[in-house]
Every structure is written in structure tokens, then in C-alpha cells.
């Protein structure tokens, strides 16, 4: 007890003097129902609403519906090909492909061996035109580790499972050099790393970092705290949404914590990078993960 309290105190003093990001750099873009997966696209921001319509577009301070699919449980979004989109429908246990106008072109709910996947959650580009995505599995501390990672290349009709036995796989990203895949193992409170092989398959996993090694986890209402969405910028800095802690951890390529961005929503779900010529972040989160319709917000953070 003493050790934890002392670590918390020292961590707070250290953050206040060195790493804490100024609050005036954070502004609210809009409110949303369990927002996730922000992606900057041209002149607008797209994001999904798990408890909302599906995909929402935000431009010039106004919201509109890009894809209306109540019940999908949208949790992730990524561009696919030149102008298509993939959306992770967590509650449908499916990945849905849309064209540039938001029309469904296909629905994928099984891997290349015909096995269904549970709870598709988030995406990242493989830097070769394809994507990796997580299927989180069962969300419970005592549940078997059923999380997985799948790879969908541009020339394959079905995704291939490339990793499994993960304790709720969540956000993920490929390193800037394309050699490593980082995956948030949310219920284990850590980030896994996998070497990427030439054919897109993954090598043996390692623990890249544990969140508690950077900062002690704060108390959370449901007792759960762990990494959610992950993004990497052109400088090699990783942005890790710490769900349950109300913060984004910014970590450099040497795995050193360089900044903490705090937000009002305790459940921080994901991060999106702004236009290529800016250092803008879009951060999604919700205030209460136990009460439908899960009110949340989308924030913009800039230097």
C-alpha cells in the first residue's frame, strides 16, 4: 500500500512538472454515443459510434451520417483500397466493406478456414494495401483468452488468422518501418509486439511494454484499466489510449514515456491523426461505460 501511494505521488509530481500536456490544447469537437475509430479523410473527420448510427462525418462543426447501421456496434474504421472503407461491426461479429458512398459491397464474418471471429474491434494498415484487424474475443477478466489478430490482403477474399490466445486484443499499429506489429492486450494491461514476415504472417510475440511500468493505473469504476487504441506518427511516437484512466500515453520508439494527454472522459477509446501537414490528434472517449446510450465526446488536441 505504501509503495503504491508513494509511486502515485511521485508520478503525479513528475507529470505536473514535465510531461502533462496543457489543458488549453484540448477542445471538444462534438458529442457522440460511444465514439471510436477517428479517421481524417480529405476535408472531414469520420468516426464510428458504437451506440449510434454507424459512421458519422464531422465537417465545419456539423455532423452527418455517412453509414447508417443501427445494431452493428461499430468499433473501428479504416480506408481500404483507393476509396473503400472497412468498418468493424463488433456486435455483428463481422467486418463490412463500403464503397466511397457508404454502400455495402461485402460482409466478412469468417476467416480463410471458415472459422467465425468474435468481436472485430480495430484496424491498422499493413503498409502494403492490406490491413490487420483484431477480433477481441470475450471481455471478462476470468474468461479464456480468445482474442485474435487477422490479416486481410488486397488480393484475398477472406482474412487469415495470424495470432490468437490474446487476452482481449484491441488497438494495433504497424511500426513505421513495417517490421513490427504492436497489439494492445487490454485485459493484461500490456502491449504485445510481433515481427512481421514477408507474407504478412507474424513471428513469435513479445511483451513490448506494460502500462504500469510507465505509470501506476488509477482507480477505475469497473476495476478495469488497459490499453485501447494505438496510433503511430511520422516521427515514430506511439499514442496509446488508456481506457479507464482518462489519458493518452505518448511513447517514443525507445519505449520512453514522453507525454501524457489527459481528457475529461475516463474511458479513452482511440486516437486519430489529423491532416498530414499538422500535429493534430483526434481523441474519442466516453464518460460511462455502463449506461446506455454511452454518452461520449470527440476531442481535438494540437500543439
PyMOL commands that set and color helices and strands:
alter all, ss='L'
color gray80, all
select helices_A, chain A and resi 2-19+23-25+186-188+211-214
alter helices_A, ss='H'
color red, helices_A
select strands_A, chain A and resi 26-33+35-41+44-49+54-59+62-68+74-80+84-89+94-98+104-108+120-125+131-135+147-152+160-166+169-174+180-185+190-196+202-210+226-232+238-243+247-251+257-262+267-273+281-286+295-301
alter strands_A, ss='S'
color yellow, strands_A
deselect
rebuild
show_as cartoon
